[in-house]
């Protein structure tokens, strides 16, 4: 397997090249809720560029800290699931859900039941 890496201050990824399938693992650290909208927009534009750089048929895994309070609103349930600790969302969650929906991703950490101390 060959590996190719990219690193910036907020985002890094590694490409694991296999014989039949390439796996792209993206690790991120999103701006916090207090940061400006411009910083958040810039982050998600950079993330979208990374995802658009690779063909759709590659397996993509997105990991990291999105600084998002994933709420349990019904409108977000297809993407976020039902097992959220929070009742309300914040602006970062809306941005995360919009990105995940546009890339056909789901937030797995809120899909499965956990004890509240583990959420």
Secondary structure, 3 states (H helix, E strand, C coil): CEEEEEECCCEEEEEEECCCCEEEEEEEECCCCCCCHHHHHHHHHHHHHHHHHCCCCCEEEEEEECCCCCCCCHHHHHHHCCCCCCCCCCHHHHHHHHHHHHCCCCCHHHCCCCCHHHC
